[in-house]
């Protein structure tokens, strides 16, 4: 019933409002169209590894999944170890970010990452995103900005929807393996403003032996008046998805012929999720400064049924488990920026307050069989109850920050900031010993120095502290939920990160922008994926360093070429006989793309290389690498009608989306076997779309 109510509420959210006073625009990075001009960020950016990508370039990118929009950020890899309805796996700067830890993502000011998620800390599900509605993607790497808090140690990406679409349109798509999509979007004038709407239906079975039977529904309504820097908007969203889960499988099962590359070892794995949100953004600016406010309310539900180890712990009934949660999240972000002069020196100071509260009731882990909770006999013949643990978690945070930018000399600018975060964790567990309340806080300074420009070239030095929070349940744990006779140690609630970077940005060659950066990031505690539990846990301190080289070329009107290369070195910092490699840590990423939009023809061709990763601490086992090419080709039949064809995995490469190494046990095996477990990349797939604009 709550889903029907959610749909009904969406269309009652937006009310007409009074007209908004107009003021001169304030030149901030938010308004810089980086891809429209090669030197767009010279004099505006605070580091070599931040930028903004506009809708013009986004429109020509072929996408397999909505989350792949984050691959516009140089060095980011977006992949999957399960079905389409689950949050993606993200990789950046030597991290396997799992489902989002250490990379902050927001949509229209709403945080996507979920702390204390049933499946993994920082879980960032972007499947509610409608790519055609995204006006820009703003990104920053490293913990150098005082405005970014939890989960932003490696970086952050902020996706903004249009206030006013260029044209309204209806689009239908059909493709292989049961792919169907319908989208209706527009932004007609209403009550002195604009009403953006988007309605999407999506279905897909995939190449899997057990069809995903995946269904997705998206509804968006957004009323806006004025501009982003002097106006307001109210946005309502409804998202629902369900389907079978195509989880990773043991490689030996494929090699033996027991299953195909696209087979399943537990066809009853499934997922069901929903998300409803209401948010508002407001800004008021004049010649002296700008005030911004953002508030949001979200209600979400998640159920994931998975089996990663098959018959390892429960030889008779199987190891399938369910992770479930229901969550209400609300919060706000308010800031004021002053433009000032200290003598002849121009300055900008921003002070902000952020707050968020998550009420998760329940968040649980359960044993299951055939997708249904079930008691099970373990290997020793003991009956284990269906419920492993179930908790009610209330998690609150407040962040205060201040940041000053000052132009000391024509060739020297500084950006200095300070951020303080306060957290409270309140856990009521089905296991009384694991209940409790914990408070923690952390303070992080930030400093950037920008030199130049000289001959359209700037140099940057950046340093700063950041952090990620740990799962609230880990902060109060005292006993192992699987065996309460075994003691467990609580984790540190807030884990500090320290980042350093030196970079250069140059547009000395007409039409070309290049950036080169050297960076390092230290974490006091790593979060690692634990395959046999399907979760993450706090681990050892780590250090990552690397080089990033990004290039953007605009040779002629309507043609854009970009080429990015990233290399990383990731190691644990302590001594341990197991080794110092970080499992899953990415080492090399390369991407090359061409975007075309010239008259009747448009499209894009993209190559992405995903380098190999160590899968175990001593590096004796590592993943393979993969190189994929995706193509979009489109033709405008007339002003109102266009057709496009996406060819995904153009060369039909048989590679893996992702690989892990851990113990599992197949049905006919007598004991555990350590093996690579993989999720295959989908084969060459064709998708045809027809759009009518009006």
C-alpha positions in Angstrom: 0.0 0.0 0.0 2.9 2.4 0.8 4.0 2.2 -2.8 0.5 3.3 -4.1 0.6 6.2 -1.6 4.1 7.1 -2.8 2.9 7.4 -6.4 -0.1 9.4 -5.4 1.9 11.8 -3.3 4.3 12.6 -6.1 1.7 14.5 -8.1 0.6 16.5 -5.0 4.0 17.7 -4.0 4.4 20.8 -6.2 2.4 23.9 -5.6 2.5 27.2 -7.4 4.6 29.9 -5.7 5.1 33.6 -5.9 7.6 35.1 -8.3 11.3 35.3 -7.3 13.4 38.5 -7.3 16.2 38.4 -9.8 19.9 39.3 -9.1 23.1 39.2 -10.9 24.7 35.7 -11.2 27.5 34.8 -8.9 30.5 33.3 -10.7 31.2 30.0 -9.0 32.5 26.6 -10.1 28.9 25.4 -10.2 28.2 27.6 -13.2 31.4 26.8 -15.2 30.8 24.6 -18.3 34.1 22.9 -18.4 33.4 20.9 -21.5 32.3 24.0 -23.4 35.7 25.5 -23.4 39.2 24.0 -22.9 40.3 26.8 -20.5 37.0 26.9 -18.6 38.5 26.0 -15.2 41.6 28.1 -15.3 41.2 30.6 -12.5 38.2 28.8 -11.0 39.2 25.3 -9.9 41.0 24.7 -6.5 42.7 21.5 -7.7 43.8 19.7 -10.8 41.2 16.9 -10.1 37.9 18.7 -9.9 35.6 19.7 -12.7 32.1 19.9 -14.2 30.7 17.9 -17.1 27.7 19.3 -19.0 24.6 17.6 -20.4 25.9 18.1 -24.0 28.7 15.6 -23.5 26.6 13.3 -21.2 23.9 12.9 -24.0 26.3 11.0 -26.4 27.6 8.5 -23.9 26.4 4.9 -24.3 25.3 3.5 -20.9 24.7 -0.1 -19.8 23.4 1.0 -16.4 22.4 4.4 -14.9 25.3 4.4 -12.4 27.8 4.4 -15.3 27.2 8.1 -15.6 29.8 8.4 -12.8 32.4 7.2 -15.3 32.5 10.7 -16.7 34.8 11.4 -13.6 38.3 10.6 -14.9 39.6 7.4 -13.3 36.2 6.0 -12.1 35.1 2.5 -12.9 31.5 1.5 -12.4 30.7 -2.2 -12.5 28.4 -4.9 -10.9 28.6 -8.2 -9.1 24.8 -8.8 -9.1 21.6 -7.8 -10.9 20.7 -4.4 -12.3 18.7 -3.3 -9.3 21.6 -3.5 -6.8 24.0 -0.6 -6.2 27.0 -0.7 -8.5 30.6 -1.5 -7.5 32.8 1.6 -7.7 36.6 1.9 -8.2 38.7 5.0 -8.0 42.3 5.9 -6.8 43.4 2.5 -5.8 40.1 1.7 -4.1 37.6 -1.0 -4.5 35.0 1.3 -3.1 32.5 -1.6 -2.8 29.1 0.0 -3.2 30.2 3.5 -2.4 32.3 3.8 0.7 34.8 6.7 0.5 33.1 8.2 -2.6 30.3 10.6 -1.8 27.5 10.9 -4.3 24.5 13.3 -4.2 21.6 13.9 -6.6 19.9 17.3 -6.4 21.6 17.9 -3.0 20.3 14.6 -1.5 23.0 12.2 -0.3 22.9 8.8 -2.0 25.3 6.9 0.3 23.6 5.1 3.1 25.5 4.6 6.4 24.7 1.3 8.3 23.2 -0.2 5.2 22.0 -3.8 5.4 24.4 -4.8 2.6 27.4 -2.5 3.0 28.6 0.7 4.6 28.1 3.7 2.3 25.8 1.8 -0.1 25.1 4.1 -3.0 22.3 2.9 -5.3 21.9 5.2 -8.4 19.4 3.1 -10.2 16.7 5.7 -9.5 18.7 8.1 -11.7 17.2 9.1 -15.1 20.3 10.0 -17.1 18.5 12.2 -19.6 17.4 14.6 -16.8 21.0 15.2 -15.6 22.1 18.7 -16.5 25.6 18.5 -15.0 28.0 16.4 -12.9 30.3 18.2 -10.6 33.2 16.2 -9.1 36.1 16.6 -6.7 38.8 14.1 -5.8 40.6 14.0 -2.4 39.6 15.4 1.0 40.5 19.0 0.2 37.1 20.7 0.3 35.5 21.7 3.7 32.1 21.3 2.1 32.5 17.5 1.8 32.1 15.3 4.8 31.4 11.6 5.3 32.4 9.1 2.5 34.3 11.8 0.6 37.9 10.7 1.3 38.6 9.5 -2.2 36.2 12.0 -3.9 32.7 13.2 -4.4 30.3 13.6 -7.3 27.2 15.9 -7.3 24.6 15.3 -10.0 22.1 18.0 -10.7 18.8 17.6 -12.6 17.6 20.2 -15.1 15.3 22.9 -14.0 14.2 23.4 -17.6 14.8 20.8 -20.3 15.7 22.1 -23.8 12.7 20.2 -25.2 10.0 17.8 -24.0 10.2 14.3 -25.4 8.9 10.8 -25.4 11.3 7.9 -26.0 10.8 4.1 -26.4 13.6 1.5 -26.6 13.9 -2.1 -27.5 16.9 -4.4 -27.4 18.2 -7.9 -26.9 17.6 -10.1 -23.8 14.2 -8.6 -23.1 15.4 -5.0 -22.8 12.5 -2.5 -22.9 12.4 1.1 -21.9 9.9 3.9 -22.1 10.5 7.5 -21.0 8.4 10.6 -21.0 10.0 13.9 -19.9 9.3 17.6 -20.2 9.3 21.0 -18.3 6.3 23.1 -19.2 5.8 26.6 -17.6 3.6 26.5 -14.5 2.7 29.2 -12.0 5.5 31.6 -13.0 8.1 28.8 -12.9 8.7 25.4 -14.6 7.5 21.9 -13.8 10.0 19.3 -14.8 8.6 15.8 -15.0 10.0 12.4 -15.9 8.3 9.0 -16.0 10.3 5.9 -16.8 9.5 2.2 -17.2 12.3 -0.3 -17.6 12.5 -4.0 -17.9 15.3 -6.4 -18.6 16.0 -10.2 -18.4 19.6 -10.1 -19.3 21.8 -12.9 -20.8 21.5 -14.9 -17.6 20.4 -18.6 -17.6 17.9 -17.6 -14.9 16.2 -14.5 -16.3 16.4 -11.4 -14.1 12.8 -10.5 -14.8 14.0 -7.0 -13.6 11.4 -4.2 -13.5 12.1 -0.6 -12.7 9.6 2.3 -12.2 10.8 6.0 -11.9 8.7 9.1 -11.4 10.2 12.6 -11.0 8.4 15.9 -10.4 10.3 19.2 -9.9 8.9 22.7 -9.6 11.4 25.6 -10.0 11.4 29.3 -10.0 14.3 31.6 -10.7 17.8 30.4 -11.2 20.0 27.9 -9.3 21.8 30.8 -7.6 18.7 33.0 -7.0 15.5 30.9 -6.8 14.1 27.7 -5.4 13.0 24.2 -6.4 11.0 21.4 -4.9 11.5 17.9 -6.1 9.6 14.7 -5.5 10.8 11.2 -6.6 9.4 7.7 -6.6 11.5 4.6 -7.5 10.7 0.9 -7.3 12.5 -2.1 -8.6 12.4 -5.9 -8.3 14.0 -8.9 -9.9 16.2 -12.0 -9.7 19.8 -11.5 -8.6 22.6 -12.7 -11.0 25.3 -12.9 -8.3 29.0 -13.8 -8.8 29.7 -17.5 -9.3 32.7 -19.8 -8.6 35.0 -20.0 -11.6 35.5 -23.8 -11.1 31.7 -24.3 -11.6 32.1 -22.7 -15.1 35.4 -24.5 -15.9 33.8 -27.9 -15.0 30.8 -27.2 -17.2 28.4 -27.4 -14.3 27.0 -24.0 -15.3 27.6 -21.6 -18.2 29.3 -18.2 -17.8 25.9 -16.7 -17.3 24.6 -19.5 -15.1 23.5 -19.4 -11.5 24.4 -21.5 -8.4 21.3 -20.4 -6.6 18.4 -19.3 -8.8 16.3 -18.1 -5.9 18.6 -15.1 -5.1 16.5 -11.9 -5.5 16.3 -8.2 -4.8 13.5 -5.8 -4.0 14.0 -2.1 -3.4 12.1 1.2 -3.3 12.9 4.9 -2.6 10.7 7.9 -2.1 12.0 11.4 -1.6 11.0 15.0 -1.2 13.6 17.7 -1.3 13.9 21.5 -1.7 16.7 23.8 -2.7 16.7 27.6 -2.2 19.3 30.3 -2.9 19.4 34.1 -2.6 22.3 36.1 -4.1 23.4 39.7 -4.5 26.7 41.5 -5.1 27.8 40.8 -1.5 27.2 37.1 -1.3 24.9 34.1 -1.6 22.9 32.1 0.9 21.9 28.5 0.1 19.6 26.1 1.8 18.8 22.4 1.0 16.5 20.0 2.9 15.4 16.5 2.1 13.2 13.6 3.4 13.7 10.1 2.1 12.0 6.8 2.8 13.7 3.6 1.4 13.4 -0.1 1.6 15.8 -2.8 0.6 15.8 -6.6 0.5 18.7 -8.6 -1.0 18.7 -12.4 -1.0 22.2 -13.7 -1.8 24.3 -16.9 -1.7 28.0 -16.4 -2.2 29.4 -19.6 -0.6 26.7 -22.1 -1.5 27.1 -25.1 0.9 30.1 -24.0 3.0 28.3 -23.4 6.4 25.1 -25.3 5.8 25.8 -28.4 3.7 22.1 -29.5 3.6 20.1 -26.3 3.3 22.7 -24.0 1.6 24.2 -20.7 2.7 21.7 -18.3 1.3 21.0 -15.3 3.5 18.8 -12.2 3.4 19.7 -8.6 4.2 16.8 -6.3 4.8 16.2 -2.8 6.0 13.6 0.0 6.1 14.9 3.5 6.5 13.8 7.1 7.0 16.3 9.8 6.4 16.0 13.5 6.8 18.5 16.3 6.8 19.6 19.8 5.6 22.5 21.8 4.4 22.7 25.5 4.9 25.5 27.9 3.9 26.3 31.5 3.4 29.1 32.9 1.2 30.5 36.4 1.6 32.4 38.2 -1.3 34.8 40.7 0.1 38.0 42.6 -0.4 41.0 42.8 2.0 42.5 45.9 0.6 43.2 45.1 -3.0 42.8 41.3 -2.3 39.6 39.7 -3.4 38.2 37.0 -1.1 35.4 34.6 -0.6 34.3 33.0 2.7 31.7 30.3 3.1 30.3 29.1 6.4 28.0 26.1 6.5 26.0 23.7 8.6 25.0 20.2 7.6 22.9 17.7 9.5 21.5 14.2 8.8 19.5 11.6 10.7 18.9 8.0 9.7 16.2 6.0 11.5 16.7 2.4 10.3 14.1 0.0 11.7 14.8 -2.8 11.2 18.1 -3.5 9.7 18.6 -7.2 9.7 20.6 -10.3 8.6 18.7 -13.5 8.2 19.3 -17.1 7.1 17.1 -18.1 4.1 16.3 -20.8 1.7 14.6 -20.4 -1.6 14.3 -16.7 -0.9 12.4 -17.2 2.4 13.7 -16.9 5.9 14.5 -20.4 7.4 16.0 -22.1 10.4 19.0 -24.3 9.3 21.1 -27.2 10.5 24.8 -26.3 10.4 27.7 -28.6 9.6 27.8 -29.8 13.2 24.1 -30.7 13.2 23.1 -27.7 15.3 19.9 -25.9 14.5 20.5 -22.2 13.8 17.6 -19.8 13.9 16.6 -17.8 10.8 17.4 -14.5 12.5 21.2 -13.8 12.8 20.6 -10.3 14.1 18.0 -7.6 13.8 18.6 -4.0 14.9 16.9 -0.6 15.3 19.5 2.0 14.6 19.2 5.7 15.0 22.2 7.6 13.6 22.6 11.3 13.7 25.4 13.7 12.5 26.1 17.4 12.4 28.9 19.0 10.4 30.2 22.5 10.7 32.6 24.0 8.2 34.2 27.3 7.2 36.4 27.9 4.2 38.1 31.1 2.9 39.5 31.7 -0.6 41.9 34.7 -0.9 43.7 36.1 -4.0 47.0 37.2 -2.3 48.7 38.2 -5.6 47.7 38.0 -9.2 49.5 34.7 -9.4 48.8 33.3 -5.9 45.5 32.2 -4.4 44.9 30.2 -1.2 41.9 28.2 0.0 41.9 27.3 3.7 39.2 25.4 5.5 38.2 23.7 8.7 35.5 21.1 9.2 34.1 19.5 12.4 31.7 16.5 12.4 29.8 15.1 15.4 28.1 11.7 15.4 25.8 9.8 17.6 25.0 6.1 17.2 22.1 4.4 19.0 21.7 0.7 18.4 18.9 -1.5 19.9 19.8 -5.1 18.9 18.0 -8.4 19.1 21.2 -9.5 20.9 21.2 -7.4 24.1 24.9 -7.4 24.5 25.3 -5.6 21.1 23.0 -2.7 22.0 24.4 0.6 23.1 25.1 4.3 22.4 28.3 5.8 21.1 29.3 9.4 20.4 32.3 10.5 18.4 33.7 13.6 16.6 36.4 14.5 14.2 38.0 17.8 13.1 39.8 18.1 9.8 41.8 21.1 8.4 42.1 21.8 4.6 44.6 23.9 2.6 45.1 24.5 -1.1 47.5 26.8 -2.8 46.9 27.8 -6.5 49.7 29.4 -8.5 49.2 31.2 -11.8 47.9 31.3 -14.4 50.9 31.7 -16.6 50.3 31.0 -20.3 46.9 29.5 -19.5 48.6 27.1 -17.0 47.9 26.8 -13.2 49.7 24.8 -10.5 48.1 23.3 -7.4 49.2 22.1 -4.0 46.5 20.5 -1.8 46.4 18.9 1.6 43.5 18.0 3.9 41.9 15.5 6.2 38.7 13.5 5.7 36.9 10.5 7.1 34.4 7.8 6.7 32.0 6.5 9.3 31.8 2.9 10.2 28.6 0.8 10.5 26.8 1.8 13.7 26.4 -1.9 14.6 30.1 -2.3 14.6 30.6 0.5 17.1 28.5 -1.2 19.8 29.2 -4.9 19.1 30.4 -7.0 22.0 29.7 -10.6 20.8 29.7 -12.4 17.5 26.0 -12.6 16.2 26.7 -16.1 14.8 28.0 -17.4 18.1 27.4 -15.2 21.1 29.9 -17.2 23.1 32.7 -15.5 21.1 33.6 -11.9 22.0 33.9 -9.2 19.4 35.7 -5.9 19.5 33.9 -2.7 18.5 35.3 -0.6 15.6 36.3 3.0 15.7 33.2 5.0 14.8 35.0 7.6 12.6 38.1 6.7 10.6 40.5 9.5 9.6 41.9 10.0 6.2 44.8 12.3 5.2 45.3 13.4 1.6 48.0 15.2 -0.4 48.1 16.3 -4.0 50.2 18.3 -6.4 48.9 19.1 -9.9 48.9 21.2 -13.0 46.2 22.3 -15.4 47.0 23.7 -18.8 45.2 25.0 -21.8 48.2 26.4 -23.6 47.3 24.5 -26.7 44.2 25.9 -28.4 41.2 23.7 -27.9 43.0 21.3 -25.4 42.8 21.1 -21.7 45.2 18.7 -19.8 45.6 18.0 -16.1 48.4 16.0 -14.4 48.3 15.2 -10.7 50.3 13.2 -8.2 48.4 12.2 -5.0 48.6 10.2 -1.8 45.9 9.1 0.6 46.3 7.5 4.0 43.5 5.8 5.9 43.6 4.8 9.6 41.4 1.7 8.8 40.5 0.0 5.6 37.0 -1.3 4.8 37.2 -4.7 3.1 34.6 -6.9 1.4 34.2 -10.3 3.2 32.9 -12.7 0.5 31.6 -15.5 2.7 29.5 -13.0 4.7 28.5 -10.7 1.9 29.5 -7.7 4.0 32.4 -5.3 4.7 34.5 -5.0 7.9 37.0 -2.6 9.3 40.6 -3.7 8.6 44.2 -2.5 8.6 45.6 1.0 8.0 46.5 1.7 4.4 48.3 4.1 2.0 47.5 4.8 -1.6 49.4 6.9 -4.1 49.2 7.5 -7.8 49.4 9.6 -10.9 46.4 10.8 -13.0 46.6 12.3 -16.5 43.4 13.7 -18.0 43.0 15.3 -21.4 40.1 17.0 -23.2 40.3 18.1 -26.9 37.8 20.1 -28.9 39.2 19.8 -32.4 36.2 21.2 -34.4 32.7 22.3 -33.6 30.6 19.3 -32.5 33.5 16.9 -31.8 35.0 16.2 -28.4 37.8 13.8 -27.6 38.8 12.9 -24.1 41.6 10.5 -22.9 42.3 9.7 -19.2 45.0 7.5 -17.6 45.3 6.6 -13.9 47.9 4.6 -12.1 47.7 3.7 -8.4 49.7 1.9 -5.7 47.8 0.6 -2.7 49.4 -1.1 0.3 48.6 -1.8 4.0 50.8 0.2 6.2 51.3 -2.3 9.1 53.4 -5.5 9.2 51.4 -8.7 8.8 52.5 -12.1 7.6 49.5 -12.3 5.3 51.0 -9.6 3.1 50.5 -5.9 2.4 48.4 -5.9 -0.8 44.9 -4.6 -0.5 42.4 -7.1 -2.0 40.5 -5.5 -4.9 42.6 -2.4 -5.1 42.6 -1.1 -8.6 46.0 -0.3 -10.2 45.4 1.0 -13.7 42.5 2.6 -15.4 42.4 4.1 -18.9 39.6 5.5 -21.0 39.4 7.1 -24.4 36.2 8.6 -25.9 35.0 10.5 -28.9 31.7 12.4 -28.9 30.1 13.7 -32.1 27.2 16.1 -32.5 27.2 17.6 -36.0 24.0 18.4 -37.6 21.9 15.2 -38.4 24.5 12.8 -36.9 25.4 12.3 -33.2 26.9 9.6 -31.1 29.9 8.4 -29.0 32.5 5.8 -29.0 34.2 4.8 -25.7 37.0 2.5 -24.7 37.5 1.6 -21.0 40.4 -0.4 -19.6 40.0 -1.9 -16.1 43.4 -3.1 -14.9 44.1 -6.2 -12.9 43.8 -6.2 -9.1 45.3 -8.3 -6.3 42.6 -10.6 -4.8 44.6 -11.7 -1.7 47.1 -9.9 0.5 50.2 -11.7 -0.7 49.3 -11.0 -4.4 49.5 -14.7 -5.2 46.1 -14.5 -6.8 44.9 -11.6 -8.9 42.1 -10.7 -11.2 42.2 -10.4 -14.9 42.0 -7.1 -16.7 39.3 -6.1 -19.1 38.9 -3.7 -22.0 35.5 -2.9 -23.3 34.3 -0.7 -26.1 30.8 0.8 -26.3 29.2 2.7 -29.2 26.2 5.0 -29.6 25.2 6.1 -33.1 22.3 8.4 -33.7 20.5 10.2 -36.6 18.0 13.1 -36.5 15.3 12.4 -39.0 13.9 15.8 -38.6 13.6 18.5 -35.9 11.3 16.4 -33.8 12.3 12.8 -34.5 15.6 11.0 -33.9 16.8 7.4 -33.7 19.8 5.9 -31.9 21.5 2.6 -31.6 23.7 1.5 -28.7 26.1 -1.4 -29.1 27.5 -2.3 -25.7 30.6 -4.5 -25.5 31.1 -3.9 -29.2 33.8 -6.5 -29.6 31.9 -9.1 -27.6 34.8 -9.6 -25.1 34.5 -12.5 -22.6 35.8 -10.8 -19.5 34.7 -10.3 -15.9 32.8 -7.3 -14.5 34.5 -8.1 -11.1 36.3 -10.9 -9.4 36.8 -12.0 -5.8 38.8 -14.8 -4.1 37.5 -16.6 -1.1 36.3 -20.1 0.1 33.1 -21.7 -1.0 31.7 -25.2 -1.4 29.7 -26.5 -4.3 26.9 -29.1 -4.0 29.1 -32.2 -4.7 32.2 -31.1 -2.9 33.2 -32.5 0.5 34.9 -29.4 1.9 35.7 -25.8 1.3 37.7 -24.7 -1.8 39.4 -21.4 -2.2 38.6 -20.0 -5.7 38.0 -17.0 -7.8 34.4 -15.9 -7.9 33.4 -13.8 -10.8 30.5 -11.9 -12.4 30.9 -11.9 -16.2 30.6 -8.8 -18.3 27.5 -8.9 -20.5 28.0 -10.0 -24.1 27.6 -7.7 -27.1 24.1 -6.1 -26.7 22.2 -4.0 -29.2 19.6 -1.4 -28.0 17.5 0.7 -30.4 15.7 3.9 -29.2 13.3 6.2 -31.0 12.7 9.7 -29.6 10.0 12.2 -30.5 10.5 15.8 -29.2 7.7 18.3 -28.8 
